[in-house]
Amino acid sequence: MASIRLLQRKPDGAIVFREPTSDPVPAYAILSHTWGEEEVRLQDIEADEDRNKTTSKAGWAKIQFCADQAAADGLQYFWVDTCCIDKKNAVELGAAINSMFRWYQNAARCYVYLSDVSTSEGVSGGRAWEEAFRTSRWFTRGWTLQELIAPRLVDFFSVERQRLGNKLSLAAEIQEITSIPESALRGDALSNFSIKQRRSWAERRNTTIEEDEVYCLLGIFDISMALIYGERRDQALRRLEEEIHKLYKGVNLEQFAVPLNLASFPEAAEFVAREEELSKMHGLLHGHSGRAAVVLHGLGGMGKTQLAVEYVRQHKEKHTAIFWLNANDEDSLRLSFRNIAQQVLEHCPLTGILGDLDLEGDLNRVVNVVKAWLNLRGNTRWLMIYDNYDNPRIPSSSDRTTVDIRRYLPESDHGSIIITTRLARVSQGRRLHVQKLAGLEDGLKILANTSGREGTEDDPNAKALVSKLDGLPLALSTAGAYLEHVTDSFAEYLRLYEASWLELQTTSPMLSSYEDRSLYTTWQVTLDQIWKQNAASAQLLKLWAYFDKQDIWFKLLRHAHSADDEQIQKLTENKLSFNKAVRLLCEYGLAHPEPSLGQLSRCVGYGVHSCVHSWTISVLNSEWDDSLAQLALTCVASEVPSRDVDEWWLLEQRLLQHVARHERLITNGKVDTRGIEWAMHNLGDYYADQGRLAEAEAMYDRALQGREEALGAKHTSTLDTVNNLGNLYKDQGRLAEAEAMYDRALHGYEEALAPGLLPTYLPAMNNLFSFGNLYARTGREDAARQMYNRALAGYNSVQGPSSKWCKELEDRLWRLQVASAEPNNDHPGSIGVEAPKSRPLKRIFHKLRSRSGAV
């Protein structure tokens, strides 16, 4: 970036150029305006012999205004484009125009001087100047576009030097005038807006020189290029487009562009330091002809995820699509690929490769189709982040909870990949070790940012605390979040920390890691404070150990309202109580919202960091609590939906990780399932819906054994599980075993239920329906017809003839009739069954008619 030439207002009011120096650029103000008559040039300021002539020019008033306003805001340096650039020097002019956006971006304040907006006619306290503001020439000029967007602080002034407001307070009016989204005015990264959208912001603006219509956009697109005045606007625009395409490596932007979905990213704290790591990542991921991959490895709590988020923030403009994946386990990865497919289908609807993809179908197929899209020859500028890959598959390992990430990596030799993991042995990319923060200053910045306290750099107790936390970003953030919400001093927090450290030494001797002790100690100090403010919040954190670490929401916990624990009762009595409890955990940095997981079902969930979750398991629940484990299982099993529920499939996806955790706990004997056999049955239903038949069978077997022992072999609940096992065997092709289960269930229902009640018990009707399907599948039409008719009578009495099950049974009975019908001899070429009226059934009718031999 070219060096900036600043003006300086001396204590005596004199305005001179700042003396050349190698010191860093001081804080400065910057002026934005429209050019008029008698502007002051660089040569005018440099000509000391006739300063009166310079100050008498009309343009001097703007320079004097900028100097005075900067002084009022505590700034002695300022910059004005009319006189701070030597426009007679083509080299300097070109460098200045290429640097202009950053000069405005780096300014402490930007003052917009509106020479055609007056407040003199306005009523005191009123806003009579608004109409003039809306029609001001300043909004029509090309160069003022970047002067509006680049600076963080932009103040608007009338010709009388009266402050009218700033770009945040006037954001709604400015959006209406310019069509620039408020989010862009409020500092949202320009890379979040498409090339086409940014170009549209300049469509109604003009410049005196036609090439400047293009050159004024350089900063908007983060492009630098040579200025060639006289080349004409069209040629300049072609060169700008070429530079943009160079930035994207020639990618067809429209075909493969997917906007960044921030909802799928982890919530990022304010980032500090790690400049060296960011620079290394950029070097490893860019400037290569083939695929580039980086593995960020290091202990938990080092900020690997935050580093990946910051990298995306800084370099998202260089990618057409960026996707965040949860690599904690294979189920999470498959769900992440489903979210990617949904985004691609929404923003790239012409992508034929995803055209017929069923997002609610086989997730393994979804993974393969998305990988095929990433492998397309022209789709080279995507970035995939695989976060929390902490459980990799080891050769010859039979542990099905581990992850073979190779199955989820695109095969093509293009694109970029970031993997975060705690394990140094992960070898799917160039390894970058993320370690503790080395400098005291970086730790103090984190503490200052998260606590909201000033003067940390000069506070000896703050320095002592940062030293005690030993450069662990997560521990520093937790300490800062605590200090933001209490009045304790750094010294008082340090005493609490040391007391908790000593207690942890004796209560948790298995913690050999110094880093773990530091993290756990900061959380214990915070938890003690949370207990004082809301005991239900603390109990929620303890209960969280028995769920998965991600996506807890109110409706999931509401099933715990009957618990004996008073705090859990309070937590689940209504959504307001739950929100109050979880919000406190978020305020103290122990939990965070996870909107992406609940956005489709319109119910936001909350998660905890994997390190926090480990702490809840190993420290808060150092003694396993059977009642809490059973309570959590009750919540998960109660939330398993039936297929009649709207968006049942989406709800099942949200439950996936919680079900998987409890399936492992049950298998390992960590949860006592006696008395809640219904929960095993529901988990069996869940796995059956997911097509995971082995897991479903294991759950049904447990449910059946428990129900037989507790309720007896002929209890209707036991028979319900028997029937579902029959369905499972049928889906597995084990037809003889399925028939035995159906038969056992049917005879059991007939014995357990009075004849008049049997047709009203829907599980019995489902059994008859399933039995009919099995007979039809094995060619026993008469038996199938008998079962279908019995089921139809029951559904008719309970649900009515217009229910979907009645219609389905009528359809199946009709198919059986058509399949067995003989040609009608009185009417050659037809069969003796009347065609149905509905179009789908007409198609079936004619297909079966042709199969029967009729022409």
Summary of the structure (lengths in Angstrom):
residues: 855
radius of gyration: 34.9
end to end distance: 82.4
largest distance: 121.2
contacts: 2662
relative contact order: 0.04
helix: 54%
strand: 8%
